[in-house]
Amino acid sequence: MSLFEQLDELAAQGEPAALLTIVRKDGSAPREVGDKMVVTADEEYGTIGGGTVEHLAVQDARSVLSGADDPGVRTYELERGGNTGMVCGGEMDVFIDRVRGQARLYIAGGGHISVELAPLAERLGYAVTVVDDREAYADPGQFPDDTDVIHGDYDEALGDLPMGTETAVAVATRSGTFDQDAVAAALDGEAGYVGLVASETKADHVLDSLTESGYARRDLSRIRTPVGLDLGGSGPAAVALSILAEVSMDRHDTTGERATRLNLENLVVVRGGGDLGSGVVYRLQQAGFPVIVTEVEQPTVVRRAVAFGAALYEDEVTVEGVTGRTAADIDEALELLAEDVVPILVDSEATVADELDATVLVDAIMAKGKFDTGTRRRDADVVVGMGPGFEAGEDVDAVVETDRGHELGRVFYDGTASEYDGEPGERRGYTHERVLRAPVDGNWSPAVAIGDSVTAGDVVGTVDDRPVETEIDGLVRGLVHGGLGVSEGTKLGDVDPRGESVDPAKISDKALCLGGGVLEATLRLR
């Protein structure tokens, strides 16, 4: 039997194989360009030279078969010090490709779902077999000509059919007992996909019975029930489509998510692009959510090295690898989202959330209960407030604790966060001493930069002609942008007494913790 005949036979049995072909040879390689061999999970057919080089190539081929590595060319060095340890004095390139076996779908039960599922699967290239223990339902006339129809007991009929990783078994019989027999046969045959059409109660009964029969929970976890992807619709045809969609997703090891470049179904709008809100934006963006930040026209962004709101002054900022850019309007914001960039919009009321029907709205203004930000529970499917000023279950769906301590980042789905005590977080015994504030109303002009080291008494800037001095030694961690008009008492910056051990370009532990809380609420409530 030739290698290609061997491949055909393996494919007909539903067994995947790797085809190895020598595509380049240099020096004293043991075989010639074009020589081939076939490798399965357990067997080898033909040879590309034997010895260490073939042993390594077979290992690589099985890695490709398992999905651990991609198909492609592998180079084997046949000289002292090379990757084979051989001393032939040459080099050989081997192309390793994965040849899939014939995709098979076995349907246990010849009822309405089976009648819809069989022709749909055959159009996608599956070899379909239907099994039913009732003669009236095991009627070839109900199915396409190429569908094999077997009248017999589910366990025996399915047990006699070849199975493997390319085999899917969809179980839709008329009773839990027959479901159990069919599922057990699929598990015993190590089918690549096992789906059970059943109500929750019926599925629990089948799984419990299989457990009592000795099947391990790790085996039962492979059973897809409720079966199929959630595609909507009703009736046998819709169920058949959802089953086949899931079968195809599993066979090709894909996510089943939309392939569109921009998916706004999970859009999150974050009100406030300060350092804490930016920690939230970072967490959500890294988790795959499209995020738009809304801000006032001239935000007082203190820790602007880690704040997306700073883009309103600098046009573009990058926070730990995530880029944020100013967007002039919603259309430009959508264009930026398609480029995996976080848009920052001047939109003090976050009207974009309503216009784009955002799934989640996060209020990260950090008003600390001093005033009503206007955020309401009706503003999105999920509304999350950060810190005091919100009540979960009333004006928002969830509140994230922002006060440092044991509760930091905790999500409340009922009630409120801790009240604001007016005291900045403690650093090496310092609290309010760390904060730089405007002594009068006027225009702010900084004399230092973020990241500079300062000593107590240093002038760090002026408001009009009044100097602003630091009370402590440390590193300038935050400064609002120069040229801003500020009011007396406005926070202009902060000095961290920990000095150079702090990196002002990294998101703080607090901001990341708050981001984790918002992510939890988002995943739980959306």
C-alpha positions as CSV (number, residue, x, y, z in Angstrom):
1,M,0.0,0.0,0.0
2,S,1.4,3.4,-1.0
3,L,1.7,6.2,1.5
4,F,-1.2,8.1,-0.2
5,E,-3.4,5.0,-0.1
6,Q,-2.5,4.8,3.6
7,L,-3.5,8.4,4.1
8,D,-6.8,7.8,2.4
9,E,-7.5,4.8,4.6
10,L,-6.7,6.7,7.7
11,A,-8.9,9.6,6.6
12,A,-11.7,7.2,5.9
13,Q,-11.4,5.9,9.4
14,G,-11.5,9.4,10.8
15,E,-8.0,9.3,12.1
16,P,-5.8,12.4,11.6
17,A,-2.2,11.9,10.4
18,A,0.9,14.0,9.7
19,L,2.6,13.9,6.3
20,L,6.3,14.5,6.4
21,T,8.1,15.6,3.2
22,I,11.8,16.4,2.8
23,V,11.8,19.7,1.0
24,R,15.5,20.6,1.1
25,K,18.7,18.6,1.5
26,D,22.3,19.9,2.0
27,G,25.3,17.6,2.3
28,S,25.1,13.9,3.3
29,A,21.5,13.7,4.4
30,P,20.2,10.1,4.5
31,R,17.3,10.5,2.1
32,E,16.4,12.6,-1.0
33,V,14.2,15.7,-1.5
34,G,10.5,14.5,-2.0
35,D,10.8,11.4,0.2
36,K,7.9,11.1,2.6
37,M,6.5,9.3,5.6
38,V,3.2,9.3,7.5
39,V,2.8,9.6,11.2
40,T,-0.2,9.0,13.4
41,A,-0.6,9.3,17.2
42,D,0.5,5.6,17.5
43,E,2.0,4.5,14.2
44,E,4.6,5.4,11.5
45,Y,4.6,4.5,7.8
46,G,7.5,5.0,5.5
47,T,10.8,6.6,6.4
48,I,12.8,9.8,5.9
49,G,16.1,8.3,6.9
50,G,15.8,6.6,10.3
51,G,18.0,7.3,13.2
52,T,17.9,10.4,15.4
53,V,16.7,12.8,12.6
54,E,13.6,10.7,12.0
55,H,13.0,10.2,15.7
56,L,13.0,14.0,16.2
57,A,10.8,14.6,13.1
58,V,8.3,12.0,14.4
59,Q,8.2,13.8,17.7
60,D,7.6,17.1,16.0
61,A,4.9,15.6,13.8
62,R,3.0,14.3,16.9
63,S,3.3,17.8,18.4
64,V,1.6,19.1,15.3
65,L,-1.1,16.4,15.5
66,S,-1.9,17.3,19.1
67,G,-2.2,20.9,18.2
68,A,0.7,21.9,20.4
69,D,2.7,23.2,17.3
70,D,1.7,24.5,13.9
71,P,2.4,22.8,10.6
72,G,5.5,24.0,8.8
73,V,9.1,23.4,8.0
74,R,11.5,22.0,10.5
75,T,15.3,22.0,10.0
76,Y,17.5,19.2,11.2
77,E,21.3,19.7,11.4
78,L,23.2,16.5,10.7
79,E,26.6,17.6,12.1
80,R,28.5,17.6,15.3
81,G,27.0,20.3,17.6
82,G,23.7,20.3,15.6
83,N,20.2,19.7,16.9
84,T,20.3,16.0,16.0
85,G,23.6,14.9,17.3
86,M,24.3,13.1,14.0
87,V,27.6,13.5,12.2
88,C,26.6,12.9,8.5
89,G,27.7,16.4,7.7
90,G,24.5,17.8,6.2
91,E,21.2,19.5,6.8
92,M,17.6,18.6,6.0
93,D,14.4,20.6,5.9
94,V,11.2,18.6,6.5
95,F,7.7,20.0,5.9
96,I,5.2,18.6,8.4
97,D,1.6,19.0,7.5
98,R,-1.5,17.8,9.3
99,V,-4.0,15.7,7.3
100,R,-7.4,15.6,8.9
101,G,-9.5,12.5,9.0
102,Q,-13.0,12.4,7.5
103,A,-15.3,14.4,9.8
104,R,-18.1,12.1,11.1
105,L,-21.4,13.0,12.8
106,Y,-23.3,10.2,14.5
107,I,-26.9,11.2,15.6
108,A,-28.6,9.0,18.2
109,G,-32.3,9.4,17.6
110,G,-34.1,9.8,14.3
111,G,-36.6,12.5,15.3
112,H,-37.3,16.0,14.2
113,I,-33.9,17.4,15.1
114,S,-32.1,14.6,13.4
115,V,-34.1,15.2,10.2
116,E,-32.9,18.8,10.1
117,L,-29.3,18.1,11.4
118,A,-28.3,15.4,8.9
119,P,-28.6,17.3,5.6
120,L,-27.1,20.4,7.2
121,A,-24.0,18.4,8.4
122,E,-23.6,16.7,5.0
123,R,-23.4,20.1,3.3
124,L,-20.5,20.9,5.5
125,G,-18.7,17.7,4.5
126,Y,-19.6,15.4,7.4
127,A,-20.2,11.7,6.9
128,V,-23.5,11.3,8.8
129,T,-24.9,8.2,10.4
130,V,-28.3,8.1,12.2
131,V,-29.2,5.5,14.8
132,D,-32.7,4.7,16.2
133,D,-34.1,1.7,17.9
134,R,-37.5,2.3,16.4
135,E,-38.0,1.0,12.8
136,A,-40.4,3.9,11.9
137,Y,-37.7,6.5,12.8
138,A,-34.8,4.5,11.2
139,D,-36.3,5.3,7.8
140,P,-33.7,6.1,5.1
141,G,-36.5,7.9,3.2
142,Q,-36.4,10.7,5.9
143,F,-32.8,11.5,5.2
144,P,-30.4,12.4,2.3
145,D,-29.3,9.5,0.2
146,D,-25.7,9.7,1.6
147,T,-26.8,9.3,5.2
148,D,-26.3,5.9,6.7
149,V,-29.3,4.9,8.8
150,I,-29.1,2.1,11.3
151,H,-32.0,0.4,13.1
152,G,-30.7,-1.0,16.3
153,D,-29.9,-0.5,20.0
154,Y,-28.0,2.7,20.7
155,D,-25.1,1.2,22.7
156,E,-24.5,-1.7,20.3
157,A,-24.9,0.3,17.1
158,L,-22.7,3.2,18.2
159,G,-20.2,0.9,19.8
160,D,-19.6,-0.8,16.4
161,L,-18.9,2.4,14.6
162,P,-15.4,3.8,14.3
163,M,-14.8,6.8,16.5
164,G,-12.0,9.2,17.2
165,T,-11.1,12.9,17.5
166,E,-12.8,13.7,14.2
167,T,-16.1,12.1,15.3
168,A,-19.0,14.1,16.8
169,V,-21.9,12.4,18.5
170,A,-25.2,14.2,19.0
171,V,-27.6,12.5,21.3
172,A,-31.4,13.2,21.0
173,T,-33.3,10.1,21.9
174,R,-36.7,9.9,23.4
175,S,-35.7,8.9,27.0
176,G,-33.0,9.3,29.6
177,T,-32.2,5.6,29.5
178,F,-31.4,5.6,25.8
179,D,-29.6,9.0,26.2
180,Q,-27.3,7.4,28.8
181,D,-26.6,4.4,26.5
182,A,-25.7,6.6,23.6
183,V,-23.6,9.0,25.7
184,A,-21.7,6.1,27.3
185,A,-20.9,4.6,23.8
186,A,-19.6,8.0,22.7
187,L,-17.4,8.4,25.7
188,D,-16.1,4.9,25.4
189,G,-15.3,5.5,21.8
190,E,-13.4,8.7,22.7
191,A,-15.5,10.8,20.3
192,G,-14.1,14.3,19.8
193,Y,-17.5,15.9,20.5
194,V,-20.4,14.6,22.6
195,G,-23.6,16.7,22.8
196,L,-26.8,15.8,24.7
197,V,-30.2,17.4,23.8
198,A,-32.0,17.4,27.1
199,S,-33.6,19.6,29.7
200,E,-31.6,20.5,32.7
201,T,-33.5,17.9,34.8
202,K,-33.0,15.2,32.2
203,A,-29.4,16.1,31.7
204,D,-28.7,15.9,35.5
205,H,-30.4,12.5,35.6
206,V,-28.2,11.2,32.7
207,L,-25.0,12.5,34.3
208,D,-25.8,11.2,37.7
209,S,-26.6,7.8,36.2
210,L,-23.3,7.7,34.3
211,T,-21.4,8.7,37.5
212,E,-23.1,5.8,39.3
213,S,-22.0,3.5,36.4
214,G,-18.3,4.5,37.1
215,Y,-17.7,7.4,34.7
216,A,-15.3,10.0,36.1
217,R,-16.5,13.6,36.4
218,R,-13.6,14.7,34.2
219,D,-15.0,12.5,31.4
220,L,-18.6,13.8,32.0
221,S,-17.3,17.4,31.7
222,R,-16.7,16.7,28.0
223,I,-20.5,16.4,27.5
224,R,-22.0,19.5,25.9
225,T,-25.4,20.0,27.7
226,P,-27.3,22.2,27.2
227,V,-26.3,21.4,23.6
228,G,-25.3,23.9,21.0
229,L,-24.4,27.5,20.8
230,D,-26.8,30.2,21.9
231,L,-27.9,31.4,18.5
232,G,-31.5,32.2,19.3
233,G,-34.5,30.9,17.4
234,S,-36.7,27.9,18.2
235,G,-37.8,24.7,16.6
236,P,-35.8,21.7,15.3
237,A,-34.0,23.6,12.5
238,A,-32.7,26.2,14.9
239,V,-31.6,23.6,17.4
240,A,-29.8,21.7,14.5
241,L,-28.0,24.8,13.5
242,S,-26.9,25.5,17.0
243,I,-25.6,22.0,17.4
244,L,-23.6,22.0,14.2
245,A,-22.2,25.4,15.0
246,E,-20.9,24.0,18.3
247,V,-19.5,20.9,16.6
248,S,-17.7,22.9,14.0
249,M,-16.3,25.3,16.7
250,D,-14.9,22.4,18.7
251,R,-13.5,20.6,15.7
252,H,-11.6,23.7,14.6
253,D,-10.7,24.7,18.1
254,T,-12.1,28.2,17.8
255,T,-13.9,30.6,20.1
256,G,-17.3,30.9,18.4
257,E,-17.0,34.7,18.8
258,R,-17.9,37.2,16.1
259,A,-15.1,37.6,13.5
260,T,-16.0,41.2,12.9
261,R,-13.2,43.7,13.5
262,L,-15.2,45.8,15.8
263,N,-17.9,44.3,18.0
264,L,-19.8,46.9,20.1
265,E,-22.0,44.3,21.9
266,N,-19.8,44.6,25.0
267,L,-19.0,48.3,24.8
268,V,-17.9,49.9,28.0
269,V,-18.0,53.6,28.6
270,V,-15.8,54.9,31.5
271,R,-16.6,58.4,32.8
272,G,-13.3,59.8,34.0
273,G,-9.8,59.2,32.6
274,G,-7.8,59.9,35.8
275,D,-5.3,57.4,37.1
276,L,-7.9,55.3,39.0
277,G,-10.3,55.3,36.1
278,S,-7.4,54.4,33.8
279,G,-6.6,51.4,35.9
280,V,-10.2,50.3,35.2
281,V,-9.8,51.0,31.4
282,Y,-6.6,49.0,31.3
283,R,-8.1,46.0,33.0
284,L,-11.2,46.0,30.7
285,Q,-9.2,46.6,27.6
286,Q,-6.8,43.8,28.4
287,A,-9.8,41.5,29.0
288,G,-11.0,42.2,25.4
289,F,-13.7,44.8,26.1
290,P,-14.0,47.8,23.7
291,V,-13.7,50.9,26.0
292,I,-14.5,54.6,25.4
293,V,-13.4,57.2,28.0
294,T,-15.4,60.4,28.4
295,E,-14.0,63.5,30.1
296,V,-14.6,67.2,30.7
297,E,-12.9,69.6,28.3
298,Q,-10.0,70.4,30.7
299,P,-9.7,67.6,33.3
300,T,-7.3,68.2,36.3
301,V,-5.3,65.0,35.6
302,V,-2.7,64.7,38.4
303,R,-1.0,61.4,37.7
304,R,-1.1,62.0,34.1
305,A,1.7,59.5,33.2
306,V,-0.8,56.8,33.9
307,A,-4.0,58.6,32.9
308,F,-5.8,58.3,29.6
309,G,-7.5,61.7,30.3
310,A,-4.1,63.3,29.6
311,A,-4.7,62.6,25.9
312,L,-6.9,65.8,25.9
313,Y,-3.7,67.8,26.4
314,E,-1.2,65.6,24.5
315,D,-3.4,64.1,21.8
316,E,-2.1,60.6,22.4
317,V,-0.9,58.7,25.5
318,T,0.3,55.2,26.1
319,V,-0.3,53.6,29.5
320,E,1.6,50.3,30.0
321,G,1.3,49.4,26.3
322,V,-2.3,50.5,25.8
323,T,-2.7,53.6,23.6
324,G,-5.3,56.2,24.2
325,R,-6.1,59.0,21.7
326,T,-8.4,62.0,21.5
327,A,-11.4,61.5,19.4
328,A,-13.3,64.5,17.9
329,D,-16.6,62.7,17.7
330,I,-18.3,59.3,17.9
331,D,-17.3,58.3,14.3
332,E,-13.7,58.9,15.1
333,A,-14.0,57.0,18.4
334,L,-15.3,54.0,16.5
335,E,-12.5,54.3,14.0
336,L,-10.0,54.2,16.9
337,L,-11.7,51.2,18.5
338,A,-11.3,49.3,15.3
339,E,-7.5,50.0,15.6
340,D,-7.5,48.7,19.2
341,V,-7.0,52.2,20.5
342,V,-8.9,53.7,23.5
343,P,-10.8,56.8,22.4
344,I,-11.0,59.7,24.8
345,L,-14.1,62.0,24.1
346,V,-15.0,65.3,25.5
347,D,-18.4,64.3,26.7
348,S,-19.1,65.4,30.3
349,E,-22.5,63.8,30.4
350,A,-21.4,60.5,28.8
351,T,-24.1,60.8,26.2
352,V,-22.1,58.4,24.0
353,A,-23.3,55.6,26.2
354,D,-26.9,56.2,25.1
355,E,-26.0,56.9,21.5
356,L,-24.0,53.6,21.1
357,D,-26.2,51.6,23.5
358,A,-23.3,50.8,25.7
359,T,-23.5,47.5,27.7
360,V,-21.6,48.9,30.7
361,L,-21.2,52.4,32.1
362,V,-18.5,52.9,34.8
363,D,-18.5,56.2,36.8
364,A,-14.9,56.8,37.6
365,I,-15.2,60.5,38.1
366,M,-14.2,60.0,41.8
367,A,-16.5,62.7,43.1
368,K,-16.4,61.0,46.5
369,G,-20.0,61.9,47.2
370,K,-19.3,65.6,47.1
371,F,-21.8,66.1,44.2
372,D,-24.2,64.1,42.0
373,T,-22.4,63.1,38.9
374,G,-25.7,62.3,37.1
375,T,-25.0,58.6,36.6
376,R,-28.2,56.6,36.8
377,R,-29.0,52.9,36.7
378,R,-30.9,53.3,33.4
379,D,-27.8,54.6,31.6
380,A,-26.7,51.1,30.5
381,D,-27.4,47.4,31.0
382,V,-24.8,47.4,33.8
383,V,-23.9,50.6,35.7
384,V,-20.9,50.5,38.1
385,G,-20.0,53.3,40.5
386,M,-16.6,53.8,42.1
387,G,-16.4,54.9,45.7
388,P,-18.8,56.8,47.9
389,G,-21.8,58.6,46.4
390,F,-23.5,55.6,44.9
391,E,-25.9,53.0,46.3
392,A,-25.9,49.6,44.6
393,G,-29.4,48.4,43.8
394,E,-30.7,52.0,43.7
395,D,-28.8,54.4,41.4
396,V,-26.2,51.9,40.2
397,D,-26.0,48.1,39.8
398,A,-22.7,47.7,41.7
399,V,-20.3,49.8,43.8
400,V,-16.6,49.2,44.0
401,E,-14.8,50.2,47.3
402,T,-12.1,52.7,46.7
403,D,-10.9,53.2,50.3
404,R,-7.5,51.6,51.0
405,G,-7.6,48.7,53.4
406,H,-9.0,45.2,53.6
407,E,-12.1,46.2,51.6
408,L,-10.3,47.9,48.7
409,G,-11.6,46.7,45.3
410,R,-14.5,44.8,46.9
411,V,-17.7,44.9,44.9
412,F,-21.0,45.7,46.6
413,Y,-24.2,44.6,44.8
414,D,-26.3,46.1,47.6
415,G,-25.5,49.1,49.7
416,T,-22.7,51.7,49.5
417,A,-18.9,52.1,49.8
418,S,-17.2,53.7,52.8
419,E,-17.7,57.4,53.2
420,Y,-14.9,59.7,52.2
421,D,-12.9,60.9,55.2
422,G,-11.0,63.6,53.3
423,E,-7.6,62.2,54.2
424,P,-5.2,61.1,51.4
425,G,-3.7,57.6,51.6
426,E,-0.8,57.2,54.0
427,R,2.8,56.8,52.7
428,R,5.6,56.3,55.3
429,G,3.6,58.3,57.8
430,Y,2.6,61.1,55.5
431,T,-0.9,61.8,54.3
432,H,-2.0,65.4,53.5
433,E,1.7,66.5,53.5
434,R,2.1,64.5,50.2
435,V,-0.4,66.7,48.3
436,L,0.5,69.9,46.5
437,R,-2.4,72.4,46.5
438,A,-3.0,75.8,45.0
439,P,-2.5,78.5,47.5
440,V,-4.8,81.0,45.6
441,D,-6.9,81.2,42.5
442,G,-4.8,81.7,39.4
443,N,-2.9,80.1,36.6
444,W,-0.6,77.1,37.4
445,S,3.0,77.0,36.1
446,P,5.1,73.9,37.2
447,A,8.8,74.2,37.8
448,V,9.5,70.5,38.1
449,A,8.5,67.4,36.1
450,I,6.9,64.1,37.0
451,G,9.7,61.8,38.1
452,D,11.9,64.5,39.6
453,S,13.3,64.2,43.1
454,V,12.5,67.1,45.4
455,T,13.5,68.1,49.0
456,A,11.2,69.6,51.6
457,G,10.9,73.4,50.9
458,D,11.6,73.2,47.2
459,V,9.4,75.3,45.0
460,V,7.7,73.0,42.5
461,G,5.8,75.7,40.7
462,T,3.7,78.9,41.0
463,V,0.1,79.9,40.9
464,D,0.4,83.3,39.3
465,D,3.2,84.8,41.4
466,R,2.6,82.6,44.5
467,P,5.1,79.8,45.0
468,V,4.0,76.2,45.7
469,E,6.5,74.3,47.9
470,T,6.7,70.6,48.8
471,E,6.5,69.8,52.5
472,I,8.4,66.5,52.2
473,D,11.3,64.9,50.4
474,G,10.4,62.4,47.7
475,L,9.6,61.8,44.0
476,V,7.1,63.9,42.1
477,R,4.5,61.3,41.1
478,G,1.9,63.6,39.7
479,L,1.4,67.1,38.4
480,V,-1.5,68.7,36.6
481,H,-0.8,70.3,33.2
482,G,0.8,73.7,33.2
483,G,-1.3,76.7,32.1
484,L,-4.5,75.5,33.8
485,G,-6.6,78.0,35.7
486,V,-7.1,76.6,39.2
487,S,-9.0,77.6,42.3
488,E,-7.5,77.8,45.8
489,G,-7.2,74.4,47.3
490,T,-7.1,72.6,44.0
491,K,-4.9,69.5,44.0
492,L,-1.9,70.3,41.8
493,G,0.2,67.2,42.3
494,D,1.7,64.8,44.8
495,V,5.1,63.8,46.2
496,D,5.8,60.2,47.1
497,P,8.2,59.8,50.1
498,R,9.2,56.4,48.8
499,G,11.3,58.2,46.2
500,E,12.9,56.4,43.3
501,S,11.5,53.0,44.3
502,V,8.2,54.2,42.7
503,D,7.8,54.2,39.0
504,P,5.3,57.0,38.1
505,A,4.8,55.4,34.6
506,K,3.2,52.3,36.1
507,I,-0.4,51.9,37.0
508,S,-0.7,51.8,40.8
509,D,-1.7,48.8,42.8
510,K,-4.9,50.6,43.9
511,A,-5.9,51.4,40.3
512,L,-5.4,47.8,39.2
513,C,-7.3,46.5,42.2
514,L,-10.3,48.8,41.4
515,G,-10.0,47.6,37.8
516,G,-10.3,44.1,39.0
517,G,-13.5,44.9,41.0
518,V,-15.1,46.6,37.9
519,L,-14.2,43.6,35.7
520,E,-15.8,41.3,38.2
521,A,-19.0,43.3,38.2
522,T,-19.0,43.5,34.4
523,L,-18.6,39.8,33.9
524,R,-21.1,38.9,36.6
525,L,-23.9,41.4,35.5
526,R,-23.7,41.8,31.8
